[in-house]
């Protein structure tokens, strides 16, 4: 699902610390610390992993898994293209 390296890289791309990611995902800081200290794939309760992945996705991170088309091989992370913001009636003149 996600590796410890991907998790650390995703935080770095977002410029956030472990506490911020924990708050975004609704999990504890020790949970994030344990995930980032893992070797290889992060292991844990599926619900907790899903919360972290969903939080990263909402923050604009795309996780690149094994065998997913990319320029290079292997796992990684990248920022998704920003979604254009709709113009509200308040700002239109």
Secondary structure, 3 states (H helix, E strand, C coil): CCEHHHHHHHHHHHCCCHHHHHHHHCCCHHHHHHHHCCCCECCCCHHHHHHHHHHHHHCCEEEECCCCCCCCCCCEEEECCCCCCCCCCCCCC
